[in-house]
Structure formats: structure tokens, C-alpha cells
């Protein structure tokens, strides 16, 4: 049952971008590169992005061509795909997630790049100078991981599961990225709740996922927090199945995970992010300078609970938590 779903749009500045983008011209066919680590499938995020561009006046085959590149979970393909989009001289590159963001950043400093949940800390990662004035060719939206966000994820997990003390991290990005960006804020959030972090248990491809669950079970993990930067998202159904098999409740940021069988999610609404990313891309195609389009954090968050999975795990979700949920899968 769905209680609320809304999208908050925040305006961005529009200034001239003389290097690669030009004011919208009658008869011009614009090319938008889309770089994703996932599968070439129609998703609500993809539909929201395309609808957002239509609202900006850019319609496929009328004045817009999409150049989609999907790595299908193989992160090693991303640099070549980013280079291909640069070689094609697309008008803007939209990156779906942090791994595509890193590949696009390495490929070009000239073509505008729009982040669609492309970073948790764009200043700390050296992507932008500041949120208010990014200063280069990168703008868009983060997916806003913070001690508060992580604490909320872990807190709702504990409320759903009951007393736990050991939580494993299923990690699908570079290990150094975890050490630099996730570990400090994750440890702080876990410490506030008396939790011990295990891992991260790194998965580089689909074949690693089952081995990771075996390792987490061997280390006596009581629950799992899943990152979803590359491999995990397209394999979320498999992750949900393994969670039930190994009796490990799973929390993730995105509601697609409980929809695919994990227990619970709390985090940014991906559809809202993609729709807002389209507004950024549209402004750039109309002539705005990405260096002066303020980077935004998500504004819409969802709490989703899968009661079928709770039953399979032998859990009874507290009524107070169900009342707070945006969606309950029965």
C-alpha cells in the first residue's frame, strides 16, 4: 500500500556555456549520452528521465538522440564506453551512479556531465569545487549518504529485526572508495547504535555475490547493508533470495531492493532523482553552464518494507514501523 510519493523540484541557475552547449536551436538534433553500470532495460528511473527531458522540450527522434551505454554489471567496460561517448561529441553525458561518474570524469573535462545519483561526496571526491558553484563540467544530484542517512537505515533495520550487534556491508564498488567515502560516516552511524561493522564484503561481478553471503554467514553477521553502485542493483533479486536463504535481513537505500525480495529500504527516491537530473540536462542543452548550476542533494526519501520477506525470515514487523512506511509489500 502506497501512502505517499512526491517529487520536489528545485530550480537551478542558467547561464551561458560557450564551450560545448549552445542555446536551443530550431532544427538541431541534440545527443544525450547515458552511461550506466546496469542492464539495458526499461526502468522507472529511465522513464522518469526521458519524461523529464520531454518536459524540457527535448523529444526523442524529434530533436533528441539518446546514446545509451550499459555496462551490465561489468565495471571494466565503463571507461571504454565513456571514451566512446566523448569521441561521439555528445552534448551532455548523464551518469547513473558513482562508477559511471568516475569513468566519465576520467574521459572528459569539456563535455558537460550530469550526475544522476553519481556521488555521495562530490566535493571530497574532487568532482566539484562546491555545491553552490561546482566550477567545472560536472553538476547534478548526489545520493546523499551521511551519518544521519546511514543511522536512519540502521535504526529502521534494528527496529524491524530486533536486537542485533553485527552488520555486514555488501560492497560493489572500489575498496578504496569505501575506505575514503563510506567507512568514516558508516562507522560513526553504527557506533551511535551500538553496532559493529563487518567487511566490506566486496563483489566485482554477479559470481561474487553468493561467495560474499557465505563469508558473511561465516563471520556471524546478523544483517546486511547493501551498497548499490554497480553490481548489486542489477542483481537485486538474487541478493534478496540469498538473504532469505542465509537468514540475513537486508537493508538498502533504494526501494527496488525490497521490491526484489530484500527486507527493507530507506533512502532517496531514484525516480525523483532521475526526473530532476533531466531538468539539469535540459538546462545545459539550452545553454546553461554546468560550472554554475548548483549541485543538489535528494529531497524525497522512501521507507519500504517487504512483509513477505519478513515472514520468510520469521520476523514480525512492529506496527509502529509499518505505519511510518511509505510502502508495505504484502
C-alpha positions in Angstrom: 0.0 0.0 0.0 1.4 3.3 -1.0 0.9 6.2 1.3 2.8 9.0 -0.4 5.0 9.6 -3.3 6.0 13.0 -4.4 8.8 14.8 -6.2 10.2 18.1 -5.1 11.8 20.2 -7.9 14.3 22.9 -7.1 15.3 25.4 -9.7 18.9 25.9 -10.9 20.7 28.8 -12.3 21.0 29.2 -16.1 24.0 30.9 -17.6 25.9 30.6 -20.9 28.0 27.5 -21.6 30.0 28.6 -24.6 32.4 25.6 -24.8 30.1 22.7 -25.6 26.5 23.6 -25.3 24.5 26.2 -27.2 21.1 27.8 -26.8 18.4 25.6 -28.1 18.2 25.9 -31.8 15.3 25.1 -34.1 16.0 22.0 -36.2 19.1 21.0 -34.2 19.3 17.3 -33.1 20.8 17.0 -29.6 22.7 14.0 -28.5 22.5 12.9 -24.9 24.9 10.2 -23.7 23.6 8.0 -20.8 26.3 5.9 -19.0 25.1 3.2 -16.7 26.6 0.2 -14.9 23.3 -1.6 -15.1 21.3 -3.5 -17.6 19.7 -2.2 -20.8 16.1 -2.5 -19.6 13.2 0.0 -19.2 13.1 1.1 -15.6 11.0 3.7 -13.8 14.2 5.8 -13.5 14.8 5.7 -17.2 11.2 6.6 -17.9 11.3 9.4 -15.4 14.5 10.8 -17.0 13.0 10.7 -20.5 9.7 12.2 -19.4 11.7 15.0 -17.6 13.5 15.8 -20.9 10.2 15.9 -22.8 9.0 18.5 -20.2 12.1 20.5 -21.0 11.2 20.4 -24.7 13.5 17.5 -25.8 11.7 14.6 -27.5 13.5 11.5 -28.8 13.7 11.4 -32.7 12.2 14.9 -32.9 15.2 16.9 -31.6 17.0 14.4 -29.4 19.0 11.2 -29.8 19.9 9.0 -26.8 23.3 7.3 -26.9 22.8 4.7 -24.2 25.8 2.7 -22.9 25.1 -0.1 -20.3 28.0 -2.0 -18.7 25.6 -4.7 -17.4 27.5 -5.1 -14.2 30.9 -5.3 -15.8 32.6 -2.1 -14.4 35.7 -2.7 -16.5 33.7 -1.7 -19.6 32.8 1.7 -18.3 36.0 3.6 -19.2 35.8 2.5 -22.9 32.1 3.4 -23.0 32.8 6.8 -21.6 35.5 7.3 -24.1 33.2 6.3 -26.9 30.6 8.9 -25.8 33.3 11.6 -25.8 34.5 10.5 -29.2 31.0 11.0 -30.5 31.0 14.5 -29.0 27.6 14.2 -27.3 26.1 17.4 -26.0 25.9 16.1 -22.4 26.7 12.8 -20.6 24.3 11.7 -17.8 25.9 9.2 -15.4 23.7 6.8 -13.5 25.6 6.1 -10.3 29.2 6.6 -8.9 31.1 4.0 -11.1 29.9 5.7 -14.3 30.7 9.0 -12.8 34.3 8.1 -12.2 34.6 6.8 -15.8 33.1 9.9 -17.3 35.3 12.2 -15.2 38.4 10.4 -16.4 37.2 10.7 -20.0 36.5 14.4 -20.4 36.8 17.8 -18.7 34.9 19.6 -21.5 31.6 17.8 -22.2 29.1 18.6 -19.5 28.4 15.7 -17.1 25.1 15.4 -15.1 25.1 13.2 -12.1 22.1 11.0 -11.5 22.9 9.8 -8.0 26.5 10.0 -9.1 28.3 10.6 -5.8 28.0 10.7 -2.0 30.6 13.4 -1.5 31.3 15.2 -4.8 33.5 17.9 -3.0 35.5 15.3 -1.1 36.0 13.2 -4.2 37.3 16.2 -6.2 34.4 16.2 -8.6 33.3 19.8 -7.9 34.6 22.8 -6.1 31.5 23.4 -4.1 27.8 22.6 -4.2 26.8 26.2 -4.9 29.4 26.7 -7.7 30.7 23.4 -9.0 33.3 25.2 -11.1 33.9 22.6 -13.8 31.9 20.4 -16.2 30.1 18.4 -13.6 26.8 19.1 -11.9 23.6 17.2 -11.0 22.4 15.2 -8.0 24.2 13.2 -5.3 22.6 10.3 -3.5 23.4 11.9 -0.1 24.9 9.3 2.1 25.5 10.9 5.5 25.8 9.8 9.2 22.1 10.7 9.5 21.0 8.7 6.5 23.0 5.7 7.5 21.9 6.0 11.1 18.3 6.0 9.9 18.8 2.9 7.7 20.4 1.0 10.5 17.8 2.2 13.0 14.8 1.1 11.0 16.6 -2.2 10.4 17.1 -2.7 14.1 13.5 -1.8 14.8 12.3 -4.3 12.2 14.6 -7.2 13.2 15.1 -6.7 17.0 18.4 -6.6 18.9 21.4 -7.1 16.6 25.0 -6.1 17.0 26.9 -7.2 13.9 26.0 -5.9 10.4 27.9 -6.8 7.3 28.4 -4.4 4.3 28.0 -5.9 0.8 30.1 -3.6 -1.3 30.1 -3.4 -5.1 32.5 -0.6 -5.8 36.2 0.0 -5.4 37.6 -0.9 -2.0 39.5 2.4 -1.8 36.2 4.3 -2.4 34.7 2.6 0.6 37.7 3.4 2.8 37.6 7.1 1.8 34.0 7.9 1.5 31.8 5.3 3.3 33.8 4.0 6.2 34.1 7.2 8.3 30.4 8.0 8.1 29.3 4.4 8.4 31.4 3.7 11.5 30.1 6.9 13.1 26.5 5.9 12.4 26.9 2.3 13.5 28.7 3.5 16.7 25.7 5.6 17.7 23.6 2.5 17.6 26.0 0.1 19.2 26.6 -1.9 16.0 29.8 -3.5 14.8 30.5 -3.2 11.1 31.8 -6.4 9.3 33.6 -6.1 6.0 33.1 -4.7 3.5 32.5 -7.9 1.5 33.4 -6.8 -2.0 31.6 -8.1 -5.1 33.0 -7.3 -8.5 30.6 -9.4 -10.5 27.5 -11.5 -10.1 29.5 -14.6 -9.4 31.0 -13.0 -6.3 27.6 -12.4 -4.6 27.0 -15.9 -3.3 30.5 -16.2 -2.1 30.1 -13.0 -0.2 26.9 -14.3 1.6 28.8 -17.4 2.6 31.6 -15.3 4.0 29.2 -13.0 5.9 27.5 -16.0 7.4 30.8 -17.5 8.5 31.6 -14.2 10.2 28.3 -14.4 12.1 26.7 -11.4 10.5 23.2 -10.8 11.8 22.1 -8.4 9.0 23.4 -6.9 5.8 23.5 -3.4 4.4 23.9 -3.4 0.6 25.6 -0.7 -1.4 24.1 -0.3 -4.9 26.7 1.5 -7.1 27.1 -1.1 -9.8 26.8 -4.9 -9.5 24.2 -5.1 -6.7 21.4 -3.2 -8.3 21.0 -5.3 -11.5 21.4 -8.4 -9.2 19.0 -7.3 -6.5 16.6 -10.3 -7.0 19.5 -12.7 -6.4 20.6 -10.7 -3.4 17.1 -10.9 -1.9 17.0 -14.7 -2.5 20.3 -15.2 -0.8 19.3 -13.0 2.1 16.3 -15.3 2.8 18.4 -18.5 2.3 21.1 -17.3 4.7 18.6 -15.8 7.2 20.1 -12.4 6.8 17.8 -9.4 6.8 18.9 -6.9 4.2 18.6 -3.1 4.2 19.4 -1.0 1.2 19.0 2.6 0.2 16.7 2.1 -2.8 13.1 0.7 -2.8 13.8 -1.5 -5.8 15.6 -3.9 -3.3 12.6 -4.7 -1.1 10.6 -4.9 -4.4 13.0 -7.6 -5.4 12.9 -9.5 -2.1 15.1 -7.7 0.4 13.5 -6.8 3.8 13.7 -3.1 3.9 14.9 0.1 2.3 15.3 3.7 3.4 16.9 6.2 1.1 16.5 8.6 -1.8 13.7 8.1 -4.3 15.6 7.2 -7.5 12.7 8.2 -9.7 12.7 11.7 -8.3 16.5 11.9 -8.7 16.3 10.9 -12.4 13.5 13.3 -13.1 15.5 16.1 -11.6 18.6 15.0 -13.5 16.6 15.5 -16.7 16.0 19.1 -15.7 19.7 19.6 -15.3 20.4 18.1 -18.7 17.7 20.2 -20.3 19.1 23.4 -18.9 22.6 22.5 -20.3 21.2 21.7 -23.7 19.5 25.2 -23.6 22.8 26.8 -22.9 23.4 26.8 -19.1 26.9 26.4 -17.8 27.3 23.3 -15.6 30.0 25.1 -13.6 27.4 27.4 -12.2 24.4 25.0 -11.8 24.3 24.2 -8.1 24.7 20.5 -7.2 21.7 19.2 -5.2 21.1 16.5 -2.7 17.9 14.4 -2.9 14.8 15.8 -1.3 12.4 12.8 -1.4 13.1 9.7 0.8 11.2 6.4 1.0 10.8 3.8 3.7 9.7 0.5 2.1 9.1 -2.8 3.9 8.6 -6.3 2.4 6.2 -8.3 4.7 6.6 -11.4 2.5 10.3 -11.4 3.2 9.7 -10.7 6.9 7.5 -13.7 7.1 10.1 -15.9 5.3 12.7 -14.7 7.8 10.4 -15.4 10.8 10.1 -11.7 11.7 7.2 -9.7 13.0 7.5 -6.1 12.0 6.3 -3.7 14.7 3.0 -1.9 13.8 4.6 1.5 14.6 7.2 0.9 11.9 4.6 -0.2 9.3 2.6 3.0 10.0 5.6 5.1 9.1 6.4 3.2 5.9 5.7 4.9 2.6 5.0 1.4 1.1 4.4 -2.0 2.5 4.7 -5.0 0.2 2.3 -7.8 1.2 
